[in-house]
Amino acid sequence: MSTPYIVVAYDLASNTCLGIVAVALSMEQAVSIVKAFAFVALTCGSSLRYYVRDSSSASLYGPECAVNLLVHWQLP
Protein backbone atom coordinates (compact mmCIF):
# COMPACT_ATOMS: atom_id res chain seq x y z
CA MET A 1 0.00 0.00 0.00
CA SER A 2 1.33 3.45 -0.88
CA THR A 3 1.89 6.22 1.60
CA PRO A 4 -1.27 8.28 2.20
CA TYR A 5 -1.40 11.89 1.17
CA ILE A 6 -3.27 14.91 2.48
CA VAL A 7 -4.78 17.81 0.57
CA VAL A 8 -4.22 21.17 2.24
CA ALA A 9 -6.23 24.33 1.47
CA TYR A 10 -4.79 27.84 1.47
CA ASP A 11 -6.67 31.11 1.14
CA LEU A 12 -4.42 33.33 -0.96
CA ALA A 13 -6.53 36.44 -0.27
CA SER A 14 -5.77 36.32 3.45
CA ASN A 15 -2.50 34.37 3.12
CA THR A 16 -3.66 31.72 5.59
CA CYS A 17 -3.64 27.95 5.67
CA LEU A 18 -7.13 26.59 6.24
CA GLY A 19 -5.92 23.11 7.05
CA ILE A 20 -6.43 19.59 5.80
CA VAL A 21 -9.52 19.16 3.60
CA ALA A 22 -9.01 15.63 2.24
CA VAL A 23 -6.97 12.45 2.56
CA ALA A 24 -5.92 10.21 -0.33
CA LEU A 25 -4.37 6.76 -0.49
CA SER A 26 -2.45 7.40 -3.73
CA MET A 27 -0.96 10.35 -5.58
CA GLU A 28 -3.41 9.78 -8.43
CA GLN A 29 -6.34 10.00 -6.03
CA ALA A 30 -4.89 13.15 -4.43
CA VAL A 31 -4.48 14.80 -7.83
CA SER A 32 -8.08 13.95 -8.73
CA ILE A 33 -9.29 15.53 -5.48
CA VAL A 34 -7.24 18.68 -6.11
CA LYS A 35 -8.60 18.93 -9.66
CA ALA A 36 -12.19 18.68 -8.41
CA PHE A 37 -11.64 21.28 -5.67
CA ALA A 38 -9.80 23.58 -8.09
CA PHE A 39 -12.65 23.38 -10.60
CA VAL A 40 -15.14 24.52 -7.98
CA ALA A 41 -12.79 27.27 -6.73
CA LEU A 42 -12.26 28.53 -10.29
CA THR A 43 -15.99 28.45 -11.02
CA CYS A 44 -16.71 30.46 -7.86
CA GLY A 45 -13.87 32.91 -8.36
CA SER A 46 -12.50 31.78 -5.02
CA SER A 47 -9.01 32.58 -3.75
CA LEU A 48 -8.64 29.05 -2.33
CA ARG A 49 -5.76 26.91 -3.59
CA TYR A 50 -5.07 23.24 -2.85
CA TYR A 51 -1.80 21.37 -2.45
CA VAL A 52 -0.89 17.71 -2.00
CA ARG A 53 1.41 16.88 0.92
CA ASP A 54 2.74 13.64 2.37
CA SER A 55 0.68 12.53 5.35
CA SER A 56 3.80 12.57 7.54
CA SER A 57 3.55 16.38 7.50
CA ALA A 58 -0.09 16.42 8.68
CA SER A 59 0.82 17.68 12.16
CA LEU A 60 2.11 20.90 10.57
CA TYR A 61 -1.38 21.80 9.34
CA GLY A 62 -3.43 21.29 12.47
CA PRO A 63 -6.75 19.49 12.71
CA GLU A 64 -8.94 18.77 9.71
CA CYS A 65 -11.17 21.65 8.79
CA ALA A 66 -14.37 21.96 6.84
CA VAL A 67 -14.34 24.24 3.82
CA ASN A 68 -17.72 24.73 2.15
CA LEU A 69 -16.70 24.81 -1.49
CA LEU A 70 -20.24 25.25 -2.74
CA VAL A 71 -21.29 28.20 -0.58
CA HIS A 72 -21.28 30.65 -3.53
CA TRP A 73 -21.61 28.22 -6.41
CA GLN A 74 -24.83 28.51 -8.38
CA LEU A 75 -25.79 25.93 -10.99
CA PRO A 76 -26.71 27.45 -14.37
Secondary structure, DSSP 8 states (H G I E B T S, - for coil): ----EEEEEEETTTTEEEEEEEEESSHHHHHHHHHHHHHHHHHHT--EEEEEEEGGGGGGG-SB----TTTT----
